[in-house]
Amino acid sequence: MFDQIKIRQLDRRYKEKVLLSEIEIPRDGWIREIRTALKMTYKHLSKRLSMTPSAIMKFENNEIRGTINLNSMTKIAEGLNCKFVYAMVPNDS
């Protein structure tokens, strides 16, 4: 009984939100996609984050490989004036 209630609550919560499952991950990753859309160089972003440009490059590559960690994504998102959102979206109820 409790499990069914919890599932219904989750279903309602997801129906109220944007359909996250329809968002496609950019081929080159979110970091590179947003950085280049902002016309921001590696050097500019690295200065904002007190890192080296090569560290930014490494994070971009790690994101594409799926080896970047959540703390790094959060920090880089802040440097891009973004909010990093982590979610799991059920395929069905």
C-alpha positions in Angstrom: 0.0 0.0 0.0 2.7 2.5 1.0 4.7 1.7 -2.2 1.6 2.4 -4.4 1.1 5.8 -2.6 4.8 6.7 -3.1 4.6 5.8 -6.8 1.5 7.9 -7.2 3.2 10.8 -5.5 6.2 10.5 -7.8 4.0 10.3 -10.9 2.2 13.5 -9.9 5.5 15.3 -9.2 6.9 14.4 -12.6 3.7 15.3 -14.5 4.0 18.8 -13.0 7.6 19.3 -14.3 9.0 19.8 -17.7 9.4 16.6 -19.6 13.1 16.1 -18.7 13.2 12.8 -20.6 12.8 14.7 -23.9 15.9 16.8 -23.4 18.8 15.6 -25.5 22.3 15.8 -24.2 24.4 17.8 -26.6 26.9 15.6 -28.6 29.9 17.6 -27.2 28.4 17.8 -23.7 26.7 20.6 -21.7 29.8 22.4 -20.6 31.2 22.9 -24.1 27.7 23.6 -25.5 27.0 26.4 -23.0 30.6 27.8 -22.9 30.7 28.2 -26.7 27.1 29.6 -26.9 28.3 32.3 -24.4 31.4 32.9 -26.6 33.5 32.0 -23.6 37.0 30.7 -24.1 38.7 28.1 -22.0 40.8 30.9 -20.5 37.9 33.0 -19.5 36.0 30.2 -17.8 39.2 29.0 -16.1 39.7 32.4 -14.6 36.2 32.5 -13.3 36.8 29.2 -11.6 40.4 29.7 -10.6 41.5 26.7 -12.7 43.8 26.2 -15.7 42.4 26.2 -19.2 43.6 22.6 -19.5 41.5 21.6 -16.5 38.4 23.0 -18.2 39.3 21.0 -21.3 39.7 17.9 -19.2 36.3 18.4 -17.5 34.7 18.8 -21.0 36.2 15.5 -22.1 35.3 13.8 -18.9 31.7 14.9 -19.3 31.6 13.4 -22.8 33.1 10.1 -21.5 30.7 10.1 -18.6 33.4 10.2 -16.0 32.9 13.7 -14.6 31.6 13.9 -11.0 28.6 15.8 -9.8 30.7 18.3 -7.7 32.6 19.2 -10.8 29.5 19.7 -12.9 28.0 21.9 -10.1 31.1 24.1 -9.9 31.4 24.5 -13.6 27.7 25.3 -14.0 28.2 28.1 -11.5 31.1 29.4 -13.5 28.8 29.5 -16.5 26.1 31.2 -14.5 23.9 28.1 -14.6 22.4 25.7 -12.2 23.3 22.1 -12.4 20.3 19.8 -12.1 20.7 16.1 -11.5 17.6 13.9 -12.0 16.4 10.4 -12.6 13.2 10.3 -14.7 11.3 7.0 -14.7 10.5 5.5 -18.0 7.1 4.6 -16.8 5.0 4.7 -13.7 
